[in-house]
Amino acid sequence: MKKFKIIGLLILVVITMSFVNSGKAVLGYEIGDVATDFSLKNIDGNMISLADYKEAKGFFVIFTCNTCPYAVAYEDRIIALNEKYKSRGFPVIAINPNNPEVKPGDSFEEMKSRAKEKGFNFPYVLDEGQKIYPQYGATKTPHVYLLEKTDKGNVVRYIGAIDDNYQDAAKVEEKYAENAVDALLAGEEVKVTKTRAIGCSIKV
Protein backbone atom coordinates (compact mmCIF):
# COMPACT_ATOMS: atom_id res chain seq x y z
CA MET A 1 0.00 0.00 0.00
CA LYS A 2 2.87 2.31 0.92
CA LYS A 3 4.49 1.59 -2.46
CA PHE A 4 1.33 2.70 -4.30
CA LYS A 5 1.19 5.91 -2.28
CA ILE A 6 4.77 6.76 -3.24
CA ILE A 7 4.08 6.04 -6.92
CA GLY A 8 0.97 8.22 -6.76
CA LEU A 9 2.94 11.06 -5.20
CA LEU A 10 5.63 10.81 -7.89
CA ILE A 11 2.99 10.95 -10.62
CA LEU A 12 1.48 14.05 -9.01
CA VAL A 13 4.91 15.73 -8.90
CA VAL A 14 5.56 14.93 -12.58
CA ILE A 15 2.15 16.32 -13.60
CA THR A 16 2.72 19.48 -11.56
CA MET A 17 6.17 20.07 -13.04
CA SER A 18 4.86 19.50 -16.55
CA PHE A 19 2.19 22.14 -15.95
CA VAL A 20 4.73 24.63 -14.62
CA ASN A 21 7.13 24.02 -17.49
CA SER A 22 4.34 24.45 -20.04
CA GLY A 23 4.44 28.18 -19.37
CA LYS A 24 0.81 28.21 -18.29
CA ALA A 25 1.50 28.24 -14.57
CA VAL A 26 2.08 31.89 -13.74
CA LEU A 27 3.87 32.51 -10.45
CA GLY A 28 5.94 35.60 -11.12
CA TYR A 29 7.66 38.37 -9.26
CA GLU A 30 6.74 40.09 -6.04
CA ILE A 31 7.73 43.59 -4.95
CA GLY A 32 11.45 43.64 -4.15
CA ASP A 33 12.35 40.74 -6.44
CA VAL A 34 15.13 41.15 -9.00
CA ALA A 35 13.80 40.74 -12.54
CA THR A 36 15.77 38.57 -14.94
CA ASP A 37 16.86 40.23 -18.16
CA PHE A 38 15.57 39.02 -21.52
CA SER A 39 16.50 39.18 -25.20
CA LEU A 40 13.43 39.60 -27.42
CA LYS A 41 12.98 40.68 -31.03
CA ASN A 42 11.76 44.22 -31.55
CA ILE A 43 9.55 45.26 -34.46
CA ASP A 44 12.63 46.72 -36.18
CA GLY A 45 14.26 43.27 -36.21
CA ASN A 46 16.80 44.05 -33.49
CA MET A 47 17.04 42.12 -30.24
CA ILE A 48 16.21 44.14 -27.12
CA SER A 49 17.56 43.57 -23.61
CA LEU A 50 17.38 45.68 -20.47
CA ALA A 51 21.18 45.55 -20.40
CA ASP A 52 21.23 47.59 -23.64
CA TYR A 53 20.08 50.66 -21.68
CA LYS A 54 23.32 51.61 -19.94
CA GLU A 55 22.08 55.03 -18.76
CA ALA A 56 18.62 53.94 -17.63
CA LYS A 57 17.57 54.28 -14.00
CA GLY A 58 14.84 51.70 -14.51
CA PHE A 59 12.08 50.59 -16.84
CA PHE A 60 8.37 50.36 -17.42
CA VAL A 61 8.00 46.79 -18.67
CA ILE A 62 4.45 46.67 -20.00
CA PHE A 63 2.81 43.50 -21.29
CA THR A 64 0.36 44.57 -23.99
CA CYS A 65 -0.92 43.52 -27.40
CA ASN A 66 -2.76 44.57 -30.57
CA THR A 67 -6.08 42.84 -30.08
CA CYS A 68 -7.27 43.49 -26.53
CA PRO A 69 -9.68 46.47 -26.27
CA TYR A 70 -8.16 47.42 -22.90
CA ALA A 71 -4.65 47.42 -24.37
CA VAL A 72 -5.82 49.50 -27.33
CA ALA A 73 -7.49 51.97 -24.94
CA TYR A 74 -4.15 52.47 -23.17
CA GLU A 75 -1.92 52.86 -26.25
CA ASP A 76 -1.87 56.67 -26.19
CA ARG A 77 -1.16 56.64 -22.45
CA ILE A 78 1.74 54.21 -22.92
CA ILE A 79 3.15 56.51 -25.61
CA ALA A 80 2.76 59.43 -23.19
CA LEU A 81 4.53 57.51 -20.40
CA ASN A 82 7.55 56.97 -22.63
CA GLU A 83 7.53 60.60 -23.78
CA LYS A 84 7.47 61.82 -20.18
CA TYR A 85 9.87 59.41 -18.50
CA LYS A 86 12.35 58.07 -21.06
CA SER A 87 14.44 61.25 -20.85
CA ARG A 88 14.32 60.97 -17.06
CA GLY A 89 15.76 57.47 -17.13
CA PHE A 90 12.67 55.25 -17.20
CA PRO A 91 11.87 54.12 -20.76
CA VAL A 92 8.97 51.88 -21.74
CA ILE A 93 9.62 48.38 -23.05
CA ALA A 94 6.37 46.87 -24.38
CA ILE A 95 6.11 43.08 -24.63
CA ASN A 96 3.42 41.22 -26.55
CA PRO A 97 2.90 37.97 -24.58
CA ASN A 98 0.12 36.46 -26.70
CA ASN A 99 0.50 33.31 -28.77
CA PRO A 100 0.01 34.42 -32.40
CA GLU A 101 -1.24 30.94 -33.32
CA VAL A 102 -4.18 31.56 -30.99
CA LYS A 103 -4.46 35.29 -31.79
CA PRO A 104 -3.31 35.92 -35.39
CA GLY A 105 -3.90 39.64 -34.85
CA ASP A 106 -0.93 39.58 -32.48
CA SER A 107 1.55 38.17 -34.98
CA PHE A 108 4.92 39.86 -35.43
CA GLU A 109 3.81 41.35 -38.76
CA GLU A 110 0.64 42.73 -37.20
CA MET A 111 2.72 44.18 -34.35
CA LYS A 112 4.81 46.09 -36.89
CA SER A 113 1.69 47.40 -38.62
CA ARG A 114 0.08 48.51 -35.36
CA ALA A 115 3.22 50.24 -34.12
CA LYS A 116 3.54 52.16 -37.38
CA GLU A 117 -0.15 53.10 -37.40
CA LYS A 118 -0.04 54.42 -33.82
CA GLY A 119 3.46 55.87 -33.92
CA PHE A 120 4.87 53.83 -31.05
CA ASN A 121 7.93 55.61 -29.65
CA PHE A 122 9.14 52.61 -27.63
CA PRO A 123 10.38 49.08 -28.37
CA TYR A 124 7.54 46.63 -29.00
CA VAL A 125 8.88 43.09 -28.69
CA LEU A 126 7.37 39.63 -29.07
CA ASP A 127 7.59 37.10 -26.24
CA GLU A 128 8.32 34.32 -28.71
CA GLY A 129 7.62 30.96 -27.13
CA GLN A 130 5.89 32.77 -24.25
CA LYS A 131 8.86 32.36 -21.91
CA ILE A 132 9.05 35.82 -20.30
CA TYR A 133 5.52 36.65 -19.17
CA PRO A 134 5.34 33.65 -16.76
CA GLN A 135 8.62 34.77 -15.15
CA TYR A 136 7.08 38.15 -14.45
CA GLY A 137 3.71 36.73 -13.49
CA ALA A 138 1.78 38.82 -16.00
CA THR A 139 -1.83 37.74 -16.43
CA LYS A 140 -3.42 40.61 -18.37
CA THR A 141 -2.85 42.97 -21.25
CA PRO A 142 -1.95 45.58 -20.23
CA HIS A 143 0.08 44.65 -17.13
CA VAL A 144 2.76 47.02 -15.82
CA TYR A 145 6.02 46.20 -14.02
CA LEU A 146 8.09 49.17 -12.86
CA LEU A 147 11.72 48.19 -12.36
CA GLU A 148 14.44 50.20 -10.65
CA LYS A 149 18.06 49.61 -11.63
CA THR A 150 20.15 48.95 -8.53
CA ASP A 151 23.47 47.35 -7.62
CA LYS A 152 21.54 44.10 -7.11
CA GLY A 153 19.86 44.28 -10.52
CA ASN A 154 16.49 45.47 -11.82
CA VAL A 155 14.28 45.44 -8.73
CA VAL A 156 10.48 45.30 -9.03
CA ARG A 157 8.94 48.37 -7.38
CA TYR A 158 5.37 48.40 -8.75
CA ILE A 159 3.05 45.84 -10.36
CA GLY A 160 -0.43 46.41 -11.77
CA ALA A 161 -2.50 48.88 -13.74
CA ILE A 162 -1.38 52.10 -15.42
CA ASP A 163 -4.17 54.08 -13.75
CA ASP A 164 -7.69 53.73 -12.36
CA ASN A 165 -9.80 54.40 -15.46
CA TYR A 166 -9.19 52.46 -18.67
CA GLN A 167 -12.34 53.85 -20.28
CA ASP A 168 -11.57 57.56 -20.12
CA ALA A 169 -8.12 59.10 -19.65
CA ALA A 170 -9.73 62.43 -18.79
CA LYS A 171 -11.44 60.89 -15.76
CA VAL A 172 -8.36 59.24 -14.25
CA GLU A 173 -8.01 60.03 -10.54
CA GLU A 174 -5.04 57.82 -9.63
CA LYS A 175 -2.05 57.50 -11.98
CA TYR A 176 -0.52 54.46 -10.32
CA ALA A 177 2.42 53.98 -12.67
CA GLU A 178 3.33 57.68 -12.73
CA ASN A 179 3.00 58.02 -8.97
CA ALA A 180 5.34 55.07 -8.48
CA VAL A 181 8.06 56.35 -10.80
CA ASP A 182 7.74 59.90 -9.44
CA ALA A 183 8.43 58.50 -5.96
CA LEU A 184 11.55 56.69 -7.20
CA LEU A 185 12.81 59.82 -8.95
CA ALA A 186 12.30 61.78 -5.73
CA GLY A 187 14.18 59.16 -3.71
CA GLU A 188 11.04 58.16 -1.83
CA GLU A 189 9.26 54.90 -1.09
CA VAL A 190 6.51 53.87 -3.51
CA LYS A 191 3.26 54.14 -1.51
CA VAL A 192 1.04 51.96 -3.71
CA THR A 193 3.15 49.03 -4.88
CA LYS A 194 0.46 46.70 -6.25
CA THR A 195 -2.89 47.18 -7.96
CA ARG A 196 -5.13 44.87 -9.93
CA ALA A 197 -4.35 44.87 -13.64
CA ILE A 198 -7.49 45.38 -15.73
CA GLY A 199 -7.42 43.85 -19.17
CA CYS A 200 -7.71 40.73 -21.32
CA SER A 201 -6.24 37.41 -20.28
CA ILE A 202 -2.99 36.43 -21.98
CA LYS A 203 -3.67 34.02 -24.84
CA VAL A 204 -1.66 30.79 -24.61
C-alpha positions as a Markdown table, in Angstrom:
| # | Residue | x | y | z |
|---|---|---|---|---|
| 1 | Met | 0.0 | 0.0 | 0.0 |
| 2 | Lys | 2.9 | 2.3 | 0.9 |
| 3 | Lys | 4.5 | 1.6 | -2.5 |
| 4 | Phe | 1.3 | 2.7 | -4.3 |
| 5 | Lys | 1.2 | 5.9 | -2.3 |
| 6 | Ile | 4.8 | 6.8 | -3.2 |
| 7 | Ile | 4.1 | 6.0 | -6.9 |
| 8 | Gly | 1.0 | 8.2 | -6.8 |
| 9 | Leu | 2.9 | 11.1 | -5.2 |
| 10 | Leu | 5.6 | 10.8 | -7.9 |
| 11 | Ile | 3.0 | 10.9 | -10.6 |
| 12 | Leu | 1.5 | 14.0 | -9.0 |
| 13 | Val | 4.9 | 15.7 | -8.9 |
| 14 | Val | 5.6 | 14.9 | -12.6 |
| 15 | Ile | 2.1 | 16.3 | -13.6 |
| 16 | Thr | 2.7 | 19.5 | -11.6 |
| 17 | Met | 6.2 | 20.1 | -13.0 |
| 18 | Ser | 4.9 | 19.5 | -16.5 |
| 19 | Phe | 2.2 | 22.1 | -15.9 |
| 20 | Val | 4.7 | 24.6 | -14.6 |
| 21 | Asn | 7.1 | 24.0 | -17.5 |
| 22 | Ser | 4.3 | 24.4 | -20.0 |
| 23 | Gly | 4.4 | 28.2 | -19.4 |
| 24 | Lys | 0.8 | 28.2 | -18.3 |
| 25 | Ala | 1.5 | 28.2 | -14.6 |
| 26 | Val | 2.1 | 31.9 | -13.7 |
| 27 | Leu | 3.9 | 32.5 | -10.5 |
| 28 | Gly | 5.9 | 35.6 | -11.1 |
| 29 | Tyr | 7.7 | 38.4 | -9.3 |
| 30 | Glu | 6.7 | 40.1 | -6.0 |
| 31 | Ile | 7.7 | 43.6 | -5.0 |
| 32 | Gly | 11.4 | 43.6 | -4.2 |
| 33 | Asp | 12.4 | 40.7 | -6.4 |
| 34 | Val | 15.1 | 41.1 | -9.0 |
| 35 | Ala | 13.8 | 40.7 | -12.5 |
| 36 | Thr | 15.8 | 38.6 | -14.9 |
| 37 | Asp | 16.9 | 40.2 | -18.2 |
| 38 | Phe | 15.6 | 39.0 | -21.5 |
| 39 | Ser | 16.5 | 39.2 | -25.2 |
| 40 | Leu | 13.4 | 39.6 | -27.4 |
| 41 | Lys | 13.0 | 40.7 | -31.0 |
| 42 | Asn | 11.8 | 44.2 | -31.5 |
| 43 | Ile | 9.5 | 45.3 | -34.5 |
| 44 | Asp | 12.6 | 46.7 | -36.2 |
| 45 | Gly | 14.3 | 43.3 | -36.2 |
| 46 | Asn | 16.8 | 44.0 | -33.5 |
| 47 | Met | 17.0 | 42.1 | -30.2 |
| 48 | Ile | 16.2 | 44.1 | -27.1 |
| 49 | Ser | 17.6 | 43.6 | -23.6 |
| 50 | Leu | 17.4 | 45.7 | -20.5 |
| 51 | Ala | 21.2 | 45.6 | -20.4 |
| 52 | Asp | 21.2 | 47.6 | -23.6 |
| 53 | Tyr | 20.1 | 50.7 | -21.7 |
| 54 | Lys | 23.3 | 51.6 | -19.9 |
| 55 | Glu | 22.1 | 55.0 | -18.8 |
| 56 | Ala | 18.6 | 53.9 | -17.6 |
| 57 | Lys | 17.6 | 54.3 | -14.0 |
| 58 | Gly | 14.8 | 51.7 | -14.5 |
| 59 | Phe | 12.1 | 50.6 | -16.8 |
| 60 | Phe | 8.4 | 50.4 | -17.4 |
| 61 | Val | 8.0 | 46.8 | -18.7 |
| 62 | Ile | 4.5 | 46.7 | -20.0 |
| 63 | Phe | 2.8 | 43.5 | -21.3 |
| 64 | Thr | 0.4 | 44.6 | -24.0 |
| 65 | Cys | -0.9 | 43.5 | -27.4 |
| 66 | Asn | -2.8 | 44.6 | -30.6 |
| 67 | Thr | -6.1 | 42.8 | -30.1 |
| 68 | Cys | -7.3 | 43.5 | -26.5 |
| 69 | Pro | -9.7 | 46.5 | -26.3 |
| 70 | Tyr | -8.2 | 47.4 | -22.9 |
| 71 | Ala | -4.7 | 47.4 | -24.4 |
| 72 | Val | -5.8 | 49.5 | -27.3 |
| 73 | Ala | -7.5 | 52.0 | -24.9 |
| 74 | Tyr | -4.1 | 52.5 | -23.2 |
| 75 | Glu | -1.9 | 52.9 | -26.2 |
| 76 | Asp | -1.9 | 56.7 | -26.2 |
| 77 | Arg | -1.2 | 56.6 | -22.4 |
| 78 | Ile | 1.7 | 54.2 | -22.9 |
| 79 | Ile | 3.2 | 56.5 | -25.6 |
| 80 | Ala | 2.8 | 59.4 | -23.2 |
| 81 | Leu | 4.5 | 57.5 | -20.4 |
| 82 | Asn | 7.5 | 57.0 | -22.6 |
| 83 | Glu | 7.5 | 60.6 | -23.8 |
| 84 | Lys | 7.5 | 61.8 | -20.2 |
| 85 | Tyr | 9.9 | 59.4 | -18.5 |
| 86 | Lys | 12.4 | 58.1 | -21.1 |
| 87 | Ser | 14.4 | 61.3 | -20.9 |
| 88 | Arg | 14.3 | 61.0 | -17.1 |
| 89 | Gly | 15.8 | 57.5 | -17.1 |
| 90 | Phe | 12.7 | 55.2 | -17.2 |
| 91 | Pro | 11.9 | 54.1 | -20.8 |
| 92 | Val | 9.0 | 51.9 | -21.7 |
| 93 | Ile | 9.6 | 48.4 | -23.1 |
| 94 | Ala | 6.4 | 46.9 | -24.4 |
| 95 | Ile | 6.1 | 43.1 | -24.6 |
| 96 | Asn | 3.4 | 41.2 | -26.6 |
| 97 | Pro | 2.9 | 38.0 | -24.6 |
| 98 | Asn | 0.1 | 36.5 | -26.7 |
| 99 | Asn | 0.5 | 33.3 | -28.8 |
| 100 | Pro | 0.0 | 34.4 | -32.4 |
| 101 | Glu | -1.2 | 30.9 | -33.3 |
| 102 | Val | -4.2 | 31.6 | -31.0 |
| 103 | Lys | -4.5 | 35.3 | -31.8 |
| 104 | Pro | -3.3 | 35.9 | -35.4 |
| 105 | Gly | -3.9 | 39.6 | -34.9 |
| 106 | Asp | -0.9 | 39.6 | -32.5 |
| 107 | Ser | 1.6 | 38.2 | -35.0 |
| 108 | Phe | 4.9 | 39.9 | -35.4 |
| 109 | Glu | 3.8 | 41.4 | -38.8 |
| 110 | Glu | 0.6 | 42.7 | -37.2 |
| 111 | Met | 2.7 | 44.2 | -34.4 |
| 112 | Lys | 4.8 | 46.1 | -36.9 |
| 113 | Ser | 1.7 | 47.4 | -38.6 |
| 114 | Arg | 0.1 | 48.5 | -35.4 |
| 115 | Ala | 3.2 | 50.2 | -34.1 |
| 116 | Lys | 3.5 | 52.2 | -37.4 |
| 117 | Glu | -0.1 | 53.1 | -37.4 |
| 118 | Lys | 0.0 | 54.4 | -33.8 |
| 119 | Gly | 3.5 | 55.9 | -33.9 |
| 120 | Phe | 4.9 | 53.8 | -31.1 |
| 121 | Asn | 7.9 | 55.6 | -29.6 |
| 122 | Phe | 9.1 | 52.6 | -27.6 |
| 123 | Pro | 10.4 | 49.1 | -28.4 |
| 124 | Tyr | 7.5 | 46.6 | -29.0 |
| 125 | Val | 8.9 | 43.1 | -28.7 |
| 126 | Leu | 7.4 | 39.6 | -29.1 |
| 127 | Asp | 7.6 | 37.1 | -26.2 |
| 128 | Glu | 8.3 | 34.3 | -28.7 |
| 129 | Gly | 7.6 | 31.0 | -27.1 |
| 130 | Gln | 5.9 | 32.8 | -24.2 |
| 131 | Lys | 8.9 | 32.4 | -21.9 |
| 132 | Ile | 9.1 | 35.8 | -20.3 |
| 133 | Tyr | 5.5 | 36.6 | -19.2 |
| 134 | Pro | 5.3 | 33.7 | -16.8 |
| 135 | Gln | 8.6 | 34.8 | -15.2 |
| 136 | Tyr | 7.1 | 38.2 | -14.4 |
| 137 | Gly | 3.7 | 36.7 | -13.5 |
| 138 | Ala | 1.8 | 38.8 | -16.0 |
| 139 | Thr | -1.8 | 37.7 | -16.4 |
| 140 | Lys | -3.4 | 40.6 | -18.4 |
| 141 | Thr | -2.9 | 43.0 | -21.3 |
| 142 | Pro | -1.9 | 45.6 | -20.2 |
| 143 | His | 0.1 | 44.6 | -17.1 |
| 144 | Val | 2.8 | 47.0 | -15.8 |
| 145 | Tyr | 6.0 | 46.2 | -14.0 |
| 146 | Leu | 8.1 | 49.2 | -12.9 |
| 147 | Leu | 11.7 | 48.2 | -12.4 |
| 148 | Glu | 14.4 | 50.2 | -10.6 |
| 149 | Lys | 18.1 | 49.6 | -11.6 |
| 150 | Thr | 20.1 | 49.0 | -8.5 |
| 151 | Asp | 23.5 | 47.4 | -7.6 |
| 152 | Lys | 21.5 | 44.1 | -7.1 |
| 153 | Gly | 19.9 | 44.3 | -10.5 |
| 154 | Asn | 16.5 | 45.5 | -11.8 |
| 155 | Val | 14.3 | 45.4 | -8.7 |
| 156 | Val | 10.5 | 45.3 | -9.0 |
| 157 | Arg | 8.9 | 48.4 | -7.4 |
| 158 | Tyr | 5.4 | 48.4 | -8.8 |
| 159 | Ile | 3.0 | 45.8 | -10.4 |
| 160 | Gly | -0.4 | 46.4 | -11.8 |
| 161 | Ala | -2.5 | 48.9 | -13.7 |
| 162 | Ile | -1.4 | 52.1 | -15.4 |
| 163 | Asp | -4.2 | 54.1 | -13.8 |
| 164 | Asp | -7.7 | 53.7 | -12.4 |
| 165 | Asn | -9.8 | 54.4 | -15.5 |
| 166 | Tyr | -9.2 | 52.5 | -18.7 |
| 167 | Gln | -12.3 | 53.9 | -20.3 |
| 168 | Asp | -11.6 | 57.6 | -20.1 |
| 169 | Ala | -8.1 | 59.1 | -19.7 |
| 170 | Ala | -9.7 | 62.4 | -18.8 |
| 171 | Lys | -11.4 | 60.9 | -15.8 |
| 172 | Val | -8.4 | 59.2 | -14.2 |
| 173 | Glu | -8.0 | 60.0 | -10.5 |
| 174 | Glu | -5.0 | 57.8 | -9.6 |
| 175 | Lys | -2.1 | 57.5 | -12.0 |
| 176 | Tyr | -0.5 | 54.5 | -10.3 |
| 177 | Ala | 2.4 | 54.0 | -12.7 |
| 178 | Glu | 3.3 | 57.7 | -12.7 |
| 179 | Asn | 3.0 | 58.0 | -9.0 |
| 180 | Ala | 5.3 | 55.1 | -8.5 |
| 181 | Val | 8.1 | 56.4 | -10.8 |
| 182 | Asp | 7.7 | 59.9 | -9.4 |
| 183 | Ala | 8.4 | 58.5 | -6.0 |
| 184 | Leu | 11.5 | 56.7 | -7.2 |
| 185 | Leu | 12.8 | 59.8 | -9.0 |
| 186 | Ala | 12.3 | 61.8 | -5.7 |
| 187 | Gly | 14.2 | 59.2 | -3.7 |
| 188 | Glu | 11.0 | 58.2 | -1.8 |
| 189 | Glu | 9.3 | 54.9 | -1.1 |
| 190 | Val | 6.5 | 53.9 | -3.5 |
| 191 | Lys | 3.3 | 54.1 | -1.5 |
| 192 | Val | 1.0 | 52.0 | -3.7 |
| 193 | Thr | 3.1 | 49.0 | -4.9 |
| 194 | Lys | 0.5 | 46.7 | -6.3 |
| 195 | Thr | -2.9 | 47.2 | -8.0 |
| 196 | Arg | -5.1 | 44.9 | -9.9 |
| 197 | Ala | -4.3 | 44.9 | -13.6 |
| 198 | Ile | -7.5 | 45.4 | -15.7 |
| 199 | Gly | -7.4 | 43.8 | -19.2 |
| 200 | Cys | -7.7 | 40.7 | -21.3 |
| 201 | Ser | -6.2 | 37.4 | -20.3 |
| 202 | Ile | -3.0 | 36.4 | -22.0 |
| 203 | Lys | -3.7 | 34.0 | -24.8 |
| 204 | Val | -1.7 | 30.8 | -24.6 |
